[in-house]
Amino acid sequence: MTAGSGITNASVAATDTAAATDRPGRAAPAARLPRRKPHLPQPVHGHFRRLKTRLTVVFLGILFLVPWIRWDRGPGLPDQAVLFDLPGRRLFAFGLELWPQDLPIAVGLMVAGAFGLFYATSLSGRVWCGFSCPQTVWTDIFGGVRRLAHRIAKGNEAAIGPLTGAMSAAVAILTGLGFAQWFVDAPGLAGRFLGGGLPGAVYGAVFLIALFTYVLGAHARERVCLHMCPWPRFQAALLDRDSLVVTYRRTRGEPRARKRVALRPELLATPVAAPAPATATDTPQAFAFAADGSVGLAPGATLAATPAGRGDCIDCGRCVQVCPTGIDIRDGLQMGCIGCGLCIDACDEVMTKIDRPTGLIRFDAEEADPAPMAPPARIGFFRPKAMIFGGAMIVALAAVSFGVANITDVQVDVEPQNTPRYVLLSDGSVRNDYTVRLSHRLPRLDGVTASVEGMPEATLRFTSGDDGDAAEMAVGGQRSAANRLLVIQPPLRGEALPPAGPHPIVLVFHDTSTGAELARVDTRFWEPER
C-alpha cells in the first residue's frame, strides 16, 4: 500500500477480524504467535571447544573406521573385526563371537553404561550431553556445515540455503552408510550401495538413519535437548551440592555494567595471578597488576560512577550467543544447560580482553566458597552418591568380565524324543531317540563323535533319515548343525535287566579330527516294562 492511500496493514487486519466476527457461527481467528527464530550458536575458541572437537573426531573415527579393521577367524567366516551378523544371529567383536543366548552379557554392558552415566553426572553434571551425546555431536557438525556454506557462498543469500541443505543431506547419508557398515562388510559397502547390490533392508536402514540425522541434527537441533530428551528431566536427582556444574559466579559478576563503570573495591583489592606486571590506563577505572600478583587501581585512576561499583560481568551476552541451546547461564543452573562449557570459553575470552581474571563462569559446586575470587571446588570422587554409582558400575563390569571369561566355545543341546519314549526292537533291543543341536565358535570343526557313559553295552548312531549309520555327525565347516541320535541298548537277561523307567546317562561329544572333548550333556534313557 502507498502512504497516500490511508490504508495500513493494521487497518486491513482489523477489518478482516471484524468481518469474521460478524459472520454468524464463525469465531474470530486466534492471534498467531510469533514464529520462533532458530538459535544459531556462534563459534568460540578455548579449552572446552578444543575438547569437544577432539572427542568428535574420536567418535567419528569409531563410527567410520572401526568396521574397516580386519580380524582373521578362519575359512568361511567374516574377517571384519566388529560385525553384527543379523542373518546368522551373532555378533563378532574381535576375538569374541556372541549369540542370542549371550544376552546377559549385553544386558550387563547396558547396566554398566547406565551406572557409568549416573556416575559421571554425579561428578560433573551433564558432561555426557555436552561432549558425548550423538545429538550434540551431530548438531555441532551441522553447525560447522552451515558456517562452511556461508564461507563458500561469500554472502550470496540465495545460494546459502540450497548449499547448506545439500551439504547437510550429504552428511546425513554418510552417517547412514557409517551405521550400515557395522552390519555389512565395510570395504564393499559403498560400491554395492551405488550398484544396487544390497538387500532392500539395508537401503531402508541407511535412508531411515539419514532422515533422522537430517531432521534432528540439521533442523530440530537444540529443540531435542529442550523438549524431546528425557534425560534433563531427572538429572537433578543425580546431583548433589558437591557436583561440579557450569556456574556463573554471581558474587563476582554482579551488578552488571559496561567496562567504563568502576569495579567494586573488593574486586580490585583481591590478589589474583597475573601473566606479568602491567599497567592499564586506557579507561578512568583502569587497574594495574603489582609485582606480587595483586591488582589495584592504576595511578591517577579513581572509583567513579556508583559508590558500590560494578562486578566483572559487562553484560556482553557472549555466553548466550555461543550456547548450543541458547540459555543464559547467568540465570542459574537450568534444564537447558547441557554442560558443554562453551560459555566458559566465551566468558574467558572476554575477561582476557578486558584484563580481568578468567573463571567468572566455570565448573564449580553449589557448596563452593562464595567469595568473589575463591578458587574452584575440586571434583569429589569419594562422596556417597558418586561411590554408589561407581561401585554399581564396577560390579556390572565385573559380571560382564566373568561372563565373557566363561563363554563356552561349543554348545550342545540334547532333547529326548517322548513320542514314543522308547522303541522296542524285534531282537529285544531298546532304542531311545534324541535331537542333537550343536553350535560352536571354534575356528574349524568338521565333525563330532558321540559316546555314552552309564551304558557300556550301548551303541550310538547319528541319522537324518536312512543315510546315516555311525556315531559321527558332520558339521562341514558350518557354525551350527542338527541331527538325530539313536542310542540302542542291546537285549539284557536275568540280573542285568534294568528296572523300567528313566535312567541317567551322559552323552559325550568329541572332535572327530583331534579327539578333544567338546561337551558333556546329562540326559535320560527310558527302559520298558519287561
C-alpha positions, 0 to 999 in steps of 0.5 A: 500500500502507498502512504497516500492511500490511508490504508495500513496493514493494521487497518486491513487486519482489523477489518478482516477480524471484524468481518469474521466476527460478524459472520454468524457461527464463525469465531474470530481467528486466534492471534498467531504467535510469533514464529520462533527464530532458530538459535544459531550458536556462534563459534568460540575458541578455548579449552572446552571447544578444543575438547569437544572437537577432539572427542568428535573426531574420536567418535567419528573415527569409531563410527567410520573406521572401526568396521574397516579393521580386519580380524582373521577367524578362519575359512568361511567366516567374516574377517571384519573385526566388529560385525553384527551378523543379523542373518546368522544371529551373532555378533563378532567383536574381535576375538569374541563371537556372541549369540542370542543366548549371550544376552546377559552379557549385553544386558550387563554392558547396558547396566554398566553404561547406565551406572557409568552415566549416573556416575559421571553426572554425579561428578560433573553434571551433564558432561555426557550431553555436552561432549558425548551425546550423538545429538550434540555431536551431530548438531555441532557438525551441522553447525560447522556445515552451515558456517562452511556454506556461508564461507563458500557462498561469500554472502550470496543469500540465495545460494546459502540455503540450497548449499547448506541443505545439500551439504547437510543431506550429504552428511546425513547419508554418510552417517547412514552408510557409517551405521550400515557398515557395522552390519555389512562388510565395510570395504564393499559397502559403498560400491554395492550401495551405488550398484544396487547390490544390497538387500532392500533392508539395508537401503531402508536402514541407511535412508531411515538413519539419514532422515533422522540425522537430517531432521534432528541434527540439521533442523530440530537441533537444540529443540531435542535437548529442550523438549524431546530428551528425557534425560534433563528431566531427572538429572537433578536427582543425580546431583548433589551440592558437591557436583561440579556444574557450569556456574556463573559466579554471581558474587563476582559478576554482579551488578552488571555494567559496561567496562567504563563503570568502576569495579567494586573495591573488593574486586580490585583489592583481591590478589589474583595471578597475573601473566606479568606486571602491567599497567592499564590506563586506557579507561578512568577505572583502569587497574594495574597488576603489582609485582606480587600478583595483586591488582589495584587501581592504576595511578591517577585512576579513581572509583567513579560512577556508583559508590558500590561499583560494578562486578566483572560481568559487562553484560556482553551476552557472549555466553548466550550467543555461543550456547548450543541451546541458547540459555543464559547461564547467568540465570542459574543452573537450568534444564537447558544447560547441557554442560558443554562449557562453551560459555566458559570459553566465551566468558574467558575470552572476554575477561582476557580482553578486558584484563580481568581474571578468567573463571567468572563462569566455570565448573564449580559446586553449589557448596563452593566458597562464595567469595568473589575470587575463591578458587574452584571446588575440586571434583569429589570422587569419594562422596556417597552418591558418586561411590554408589554409582561407581561401585554399581558400575564396577560390579556390572563390569565385573559380571560382564568380565566373568561372563565373557571369561566363561563363554563356552566355545561349543554348545550342545543341546540334547532333547529326548524324543517322548513320542514314543519314549522308547522303541522296542526292537524285534531282537529285544533291543531298546532304542531311545531317540534324541535331537542333537543341536550343536553350535560352536565358535571354534575356528574349524570343526568338521565333525563330532563323535558321540559316546555314552557313559552309564551304558557300556553295552550301548551303541550310538548312531547319528541319522537324518533319515536312512543315510546315516549309520555311525556315531559321527555327525558332520558339521562341514565347516558350518557354525551350527548343525542338527541331527538325530541320535539313536542310542540302542541298548542291546537285549539284557537277561536275568540280573542285568535287566534294568528296572523300567523307567528313566535312567541317567546317562551322559552323552559325550561329544568329541572332535572327530579330527583331534579327539578333544572333548567338546561337551558333556550333556546329562540326559535320560534313557527310558527302559520298558516294562519287561 
